[in-house]
Amino acid sequence: MPKPTYVDAPEARHERPEPLEVPAEPAAHSKSLEEASGTARPLDLDDVLSRRRA
């Protein structure tokens, strides 16, 4: 059986990438789940589906 060509290929060396800086998470301004959900715009599924069909 012939020897595969990738066995004789030189190995690629790469430098280790610098770690990414993680931004600080924004602090929550709401005190409860009801307060947090009340400020968000309700999701209109009919509108979403009509945009998907377009």
C-alpha positions as semicolon CSV with decimal commas, in nm:
position;residue;x (nm);y (nm);z (nm)
1;M;0,000;0,000;0,000
2;P;0,149;0,340;-0,094
3;K;0,241;0,584;0,179
4;P;0,002;0,887;0,199
5;T;0,148;1,217;0,080
6;Y;0,038;1,406;0,393
7;V;0,282;1,204;0,604
8;D;0,583;1,368;0,436
9;A;0,433;1,720;0,427
10;P;0,591;1,980;0,657
11;E;0,392;2,069;0,968
12;A;0,246;2,422;0,974
13;R;0,339;2,625;1,281
14;H;0,108;2,904;1,393
15;E;0,150;3,160;1,667
16;R;-0,097;3,142;1,948
17;P;-0,357;3,422;1,910
18;E;-0,397;3,687;2,176
19;P;-0,702;3,636;2,399
20;L;-0,996;3,864;2,321
21;E;-1,095;4,129;2,568
22;V;-1,440;4,054;2,705
23;P;-1,651;4,368;2,748
24;A;-1,810;4,424;3,086
25;E;-2,171;4,311;3,103
26;P;-2,420;4,596;3,132
27;A;-2,585;4,628;3,470
28;A;-2,955;4,550;3,485
29;H;-3,178;4,847;3,561
30;S;-3,492;4,648;3,637
31;K;-3,567;4,496;3,975
32;S;-3,802;4,217;3,865
33;L;-3,883;4,001;3,565
34;E;-4,219;4,176;3,516
35;E;-4,048;4,515;3,505
36;A;-3,791;4,392;3,255
37;S;-4,050;4,234;3,026
38;G;-4,276;4,541;3,037
39;T;-4,013;4,766;2,880
40;A;-3,951;4,539;2,583
41;R;-4,157;4,571;2,266
42;P;-4,397;4,276;2,228
43;L;-4,318;4,042;1,939
44;D;-4,577;4,050;1,660
45;L;-4,556;3,703;1,501
46;D;-4,773;3,799;1,204
47;D;-4,534;4,081;1,121
48;V;-4,234;3,849;1,153
49;L;-4,391;3,586;0,927
50;S;-4,491;3,843;0,664
51;R;-4,132;3,970;0,652
52;R;-4,003;3,614;0,619
53;R;-4,238;3,545;0,325
54;A;-4,137;3,862;0,141
